[in-house]
Amino acid sequence: MNLPNSLTVFRIFLIPLLIVVLLTRFPSKEFIGVAIFLAAALTDWLDGYVARRRQQITTFGTWLDPVADKLLVTSAFIALVEMGLAPAWMVATTLPLETPLQ
């Protein structure tokens, strides 16, 4: 397991934390949720940068990175629907449908 793959796995572990923060009632939960989402987005950029820079591109990472991205975005969208901040029809039409193998 190299650093880029570890960052991708870390991003996947941030998803449940994001969901819990967004769906729990406490003051300024939206700001903390945005901070978690931005941290996950930063790890997305960083794992790609490090993988290319150190030439550590692996088959596992090539497969897992898009899966982690789709899980993060889909989870955030579903949480926004549950919070009443986005209509379900809009989220359903914008969810990423392609598979990482395309």
LINHUHU-V189735 format. One record per residue. N is the residue number from 1. RES is the residue in three letters. PSI is psi in whole degrees, 0 to 359 (* if undefined). BURIAL is + if it has 16 or more other ideal C-beta (glycine too) atoms within 10 Angstrom, else -. Layout:
N:RES:PSI:BURIAL  N:RES:PSI:BURIAL
This chain:
1:MET:116:-  2:ASN:178:-  3:LEU:314:-  4:PRO:319:+  5:ASN:324:+  6:SER:321:-  7:LEU:322:+  8:THR:316:+  9:VAL:321:+  10:PHE:320:-  11:ARG:320:+  12:ILE:323:-  13:PHE:340:-  14:LEU:339:+  15:ILE:309:+  16:PRO:324:-  17:LEU:317:-  18:LEU:315:+  19:ILE:315:+  20:VAL:316:-  21:VAL:315:+  22:LEU:329:+  23:LEU:2:-  24:THR:141:-  25:ARG:113:-  26:PHE:159:-  27:PRO:143:-  28:SER:30:-  29:LYS:330:-  30:GLU:320:-  31:PHE:320:-  32:ILE:321:+  33:GLY:317:+  34:VAL:320:-  35:ALA:318:-  36:ILE:316:+  37:PHE:318:+  38:LEU:324:-  39:ALA:319:-  40:ALA:319:+  41:ALA:322:-  42:LEU:319:-  43:THR:330:+  44:ASP:312:+  45:TRP:316:-  46:LEU:320:+  47:ASP:322:+  48:GLY:318:+  49:TYR:311:-  50:VAL:319:+  51:ALA:317:+  52:ARG:319:-  53:ARG:317:-  54:ARG:2:-  55:GLN:50:-  56:GLN:37:-  57:ILE:123:-  58:THR:161:-  59:THR:318:-  60:PHE:313:-  61:GLY:322:+  62:THR:326:-  63:TRP:315:-  64:LEU:327:+  65:ASP:310:+  66:PRO:329:+  67:VAL:316:-  68:ALA:319:+  69:ASP:313:+  70:LYS:321:+  71:LEU:318:-  72:LEU:310:+  73:VAL:316:+  74:THR:316:-  75:SER:318:+  76:ALA:317:+  77:PHE:315:+  78:ILE:321:+  79:ALA:322:+  80:LEU:323:+  81:VAL:314:-  82:GLU:326:-  83:MET:351:-  84:GLY:18:-  85:LEU:352:-  86:ALA:139:+  87:PRO:144:-  88:ALA:322:-  89:TRP:324:-  90:MET:319:-  91:VAL:318:+  92:ALA:328:-  93:THR:347:-  94:THR:358:-  95:LEU:141:-  96:PRO:125:-  97:LEU:341:-  98:GLU:154:-  99:THR:157:-  100:PRO:346:-  101:LEU:357:-  102:GLN:*:-
